[in-house]
Amino acid sequence: MILCVRALEPVSDWEAVLDALDAISPLIEDGGDCTAFCDMRGTPARWIAHVREVVTIRCALGIGPNRFVARVAARQSRNCEDGSDPAAFVAPMPLNVLPIDAKTCERLHLLGIRSLGDLAALPHGPFVRRFGPESVRWHALARGIDDVPLVPRPRRTRVERTLFGEGSAPGEEALLFALRTLVARAVDDLVVLGKRASHIVLSLECENGDVHDIAVGIAHPTARESMLFDLIRAHLEGVRLEAAVEGLRLRIERMEGGASPLSLFSADDPDAEAVSLALARLEAAFGESAALRARVVEGYRPERRVIYERFSQLAAALNDGVLSQSATMQLRMFPEPQPLDVVVKNGAPHFVGTPPQAVIDYAGPWRIAEEWWSQSPLTRDDYDVMLDDGSLYRIAHRDDGWLLLGIYD
């Protein structure tokens, strides 16, 4: 049986509610919209009493043989217990309890279908042929059938170690010595849990009352003491303290299970940990936007088909072999188009740049036109031009002049 917990009031910290439910069931699913599902064993009355004890917010509880029936039960504040017919239990409910859009609900209302019982009574084949593949699930839910299994959230585990009351660290050497001790203790906890750290927060508490929190995201999760120490140390290089440190607190807030994945043919691959350390040093010295990676997304304009984000998924790229594949020519779009001098001859680009370089070949134009659907309407013509030095550019012409959009690498 499944127990549904639905909040009846705004909740500022829903994660705290889920953590409380973790104390009474090992299988808790976050259903979204302040709704949770618990895998229940035993007497329903005892489970409901336990939930009322640990959850302090106002909430509706419902029990059913699956997630959907339990959600319906929570809406009605009654239970569909063993021996009850799920189809009869959900039959009086309106169509809006199903994942159906409002327009489809209106179509069903015009056909005289207003409740789940009405929907369940329709012949399955004709209904699916008329409303499409997604209606298979609607028809099953209307009959109280929900085969989607419970997807339990991982239990939140946080490793935290502190060093207080052992004097102060007025200089770099003393601070690093204390940090190495703290990291070693935290790694011992990771080994016991069989986990690898993926996000760390180091808090430095100074004698003047200042507290500096340093967040360290780890692209390649690890439990190696030397690697964790080097990453934290790299982030410390950009921190300036006005007083001696009298306390350290190290929290490993996100962890991953299992061992580090290895490739059979990885001899020539980049060292993921070495790259992660280099990126950490760049961010510490120049800020979080110093090292970015490009990611292709859907977009109508070429410059909107690429976004730049922090290089936090390096390990996945390395393990998937993305960085070790043979290189192909790629169009590298600039974050912002740059003004460009272009000499036009016979209606086509003839010289480009300052000093001007001859265009030995070109392709285009391609008309880019965005009108009423865009917040920033645009009309322009794009060209690919090859210059006499071998460079290949993507340029564009607008009413107000020419722009350099990107370079082919």
N, C-alpha and C positions, 0 to 999 in steps of 0.2 A: 504494500500500500504506500501511497505517496501523500505526504502532508504538505499543503500549500500555506505559506505565510505571506499575507498581503498587508502592507502598511496602510493605515487609515488616516495618517497625518504626514506632513512633510518631515523627511528624515535628513538631517544634515550629515550624518556619518553612517551610511548604509553598510559599509565594510565592517563597522563595529557590530552591527546586528548579525551579519554573517559569521563573524568570529564567535559571537555568543552561541549561535546555532551549532557551530563546529563542536562545541563542548558536549552536545547531546547526540550528535549523529556524525558518523564519518563520511557520509555522502550528502553533501549540500550543493545544490545548483542555484546559481544566481539567474533568475528568470528575467531580470530587467524590470524597470518601472517599479522598483521597491517591492519585488515579489521574489520569494525563494521557495524551493522545493526540497523536501527532506525525505530520504528513503526511510521508511518507518517499519519497525519490527515490534510486535507485541500489541498490547492493549491500547486502542486509540485514546481512551480517557487518560491513561498514564502519560502518553506522549503529549497530549494537549496541555496537561498540567505542567510538564517539564518546560515546554515552550513558554508558557505564561510566566514561569519562574525566571527564565534567563532573558527574555525579551521585555524591555521596559517600555517600549512604545505601544500606542494603540494599534492593534492589528486584527485582521479577520483570519480565521483558520478554517481550512477545509480539507477533508480526507477523501481520496478516491483511488481507484485501481491504476490510474495513470495520471500524467501531468495535466492533461486538458480537463479531465473530470474533476481533479483536485482543485484546479483554478476556478471552475464553475462552482464547486462546493464552497470555496472561500467567498465568492461573490454572494452566495445565498446564505452564508453562515450556517450551513448544515452539512452533514457528511453522507457520502455514498459508501456505506460500509459493505463488508463481505456479505454476499447473498443478494445485494441489490442489483437491479438491472441498470447499467450505465446509460443505455439508450433512453430509457424512460426517465432517468434522473435529469438528463440534459435537455430532453425534448421541449420543455416550456421556454427555454432561453431564447432571446432574440438573436438575429443573425449577426449582430455586431460583436458577439463574443468570438466569432471566427476571424481568421486573418484574411478578411475580404474587404476590398476597397469600397468606398461609399457608392461609387457609380454602379458596381455590380449588385450591391444590396438593393439599389433602386430598381434595377432590372428584375431582380427576384421578387420584389414587392409587387411589381406590375403583374407578375405571374401568379400572385396570391400566396407566395412563399414568405412567411413572416417569422417563423420559429424554426428551431433545429428539428423539431418533430416533422414539420412540413417538408423540410429539405430531405430528411432521412427517408421519407415515404416516396420520393421521386425514384424512378427507375435509374439504376446506376449508369448503364451504357449511354442512353440518350442524353442524360444530364452532362456527362463528361464530354461527349461529342459537341455539345452546344457551348459549354463554358471553358473548355480547354483542359490541358493536363493538370493544372494546379487545382482544379475542382475535385480531383480524386481524393485529395487530403480533406477538403471541406466535407465531402460526403461521408468519409470515414469518421471525422470528428463529430458530425451530427448524429452518428450512431453510437457515440461514446467510445470509439476506438482510436487510440493514440499509441502507435508503435515506436515513437521516438524515445530512445532510452534516456534515462537521467544522466546528465553530464556533470559529474561532481567538480566543484572548484578545488584547486589544490589547496591544501592546508597552508596557511601563511606561517612560515617559520622565519624568525629573524635572529641572527647571531649578533650579540652585543657584548663588547668587552670594554672595560674602563681602567684607567690608571689615575688615581687621585691620592693625595695625602703622602706622596713620596718625594716631596720637594718640588722645585720648579726647574724648568729647562730654559735657562737664559740665552743659550746659544744654539746654533744649528746642530752641533755634534750631540749635545745632550738630548735635543728633541728627536733626532733620528734614532738614537739608541733606545729611547722610550717607545718610539713608533715601531721599531723592529720587534721589541718584546710584545707589544700589543698585537701586531700582525701574527706573530707565532702562536699566541693564545687563540686568536680567532681561527687560524688555519686548523688547529687541533679540533675545534668544534666542527669545522667543515668536514674533516676526515671522518669524525664520528657519525655525522649525518649522511655521508656519502654524497655531498653536494659540491658544486663549483660556484664561486661568487660571480655575479654579473652586474651588481650595482652596490657601491660602498659609499657610506657617508662618514667622514672623519670630522669630529667636532673638537676644536681647540679652545679651551677656556683659559683666558689670560688673567693675570693678577689684577688688572684694572677693571675687570668685569666684562670685557669684550668676549664674545663667542663667535668664532669663525667656523661655519659649516662648509666643508669641501666635498662636493659630490663627485664621485668617480664612476663613470659608466665604463664597463669592460666589454669591448666588442667580442673578445674571444674568452668566454668564461673559464676561470681557472681556479684551482686550489693550491697552486704552487706559491709557497711563501715568498720566494725571491721575486717572482713576477708581481705579486700584489704589492710588495714593499716598493718595488721600482715604480709602479704606476702611481701609487700615492705620493711618493717622493717627487715624481715629475710634476704633479699638480701643485705640490707645495712650493715649487720654484717661483710661481707667480704670486705668492702670498707675502704681504708685508705686515708684520706685527709691531705694535707700539709698546708691548709689555711682554714679560716672560710668560711662558705657558706653564700653568700649574695643574692642568688636568687634560686628559685625552679620553675621548669616547669614540670607539670604532663600531659602526653598525653595518652589518651586511644585510641589506634590505631585500635584495632579490637574488635568488639562487636557482641553479639548474641542476637536475639530477643526471646521473650517468657519467661515463668517462668521456674524455675528449675524443671526437671522431678522427680517425686517421685514414689516409688514402694509401692504396697500394703503390701508386706511382706518383709519389709526392716529392721526389728527391730535388726536383728543380723548382718547386713551388716556393713562393715567398714565405718567410717565417712570420706567421700570423701574430705571435706575441711580440716579436721585434717591431713589426709595423704598428701594433697597438701602442707600444711604448713611445714610438716616435710621434704618433698622433697626439698622445697625451702631453708630450713636451711642447708640441706646437700650440695646442690649446692653452696650456699654462702660460706660454710666453706671449701669444698674440690674441688670445680670446677664443671662444667656442666656435666662431665662424672662420677660423684660420684654415681648417681642413674640412672641405665639403666634398661630397660625392654627387654625381648627377644621376637622376633617375627618370626614366621615360614614363610619361603619363599621357592620357588622352587629352588632345587639344586641337583646336582648329588651326590656330596660327602656329607656325613652326617654333617660335620662341616660347610658346606655352606648352610645348610637348616635353619639356625638360624642366625639372625642378632640382634645386640644390639643397641637400640636407646634410646633417652631421654624419660622419662616417662611423655609424654605430653598428652597422651590420657587416662589418668586414669579415668576420669569421664565416658567415654564410656564403659570402662571395668566394672566399678562398676554398671552402670545403666543396662548393658546387663546381669548382673548376672554372669560374667565370674569368678570373684574372690570369689563368694559365693557358687559355685558348689562343689559337693563332689570331693575330691582329687583323682587323678589317678596317676599311676607311669609315670614319664616323663623322657626322656633322656636329661640331661643338658650338652650341648657341651661346651667345653672350647673355648675361642676366639683363642687360639693357642695350638696345641697339645704339651704335656709335655713328655720328655724322661722318660722311665720306664724300670726297671729291671725285666726281665721275665726269668724263668728257664723252658726250654722245655723238655718234656719227651714223647717219642713215637709220636713225631710230633705235640704235643698239649701243650698249656700252663699248667704248673704244679704248679709253685710258682710265685707269682706276688708281686712286691713292695720291699721296704727296710724299716724295716726288712721284709723278705719274708713271705707271707701268702699263705696258701694252697688254690688251686682252687678246689672247691668241685663239680662244674659243669660248663660246657661251651657250647656255641653254635657258629657255624661257622666252617670254615672261609667263609666270603663273599668277593669275589674278587672285588675290586674297580680299574677300569682301564680307564684312560682318556689319549687319544693320540693326534691325529692331530687337534681335534677341541678345545683343551684346550691350553691356554697360558702357563700353568705350568703342563706339562704331569705328570701323577702319576700312579703308579701300587703298590697296597698293598692289604693285607688280613686283614679284620676286624673280631673281635671276641667279643662276650659278655661273661664275666666270672663272676661267683659268688664265693666270697671268704668265708673263714670259719667264718668271723665275720658278715656275712650277706650282705656285700656290693656287689653291682652289677656294674661292670665297662664295658665300651666300650673301647677296646684296639685294636691296629693295628700293624701289622708287615710289615716293609719295608726292603729293602736290607741293610740299615744302622742301623737297630735295631728296638726296640719296642717303641710304643708311647701310652700314655693315652689320649684318645679323649674326654671322658665324663663320667659322673656318673649318674646312674638312681636314681631319688628321689622319 
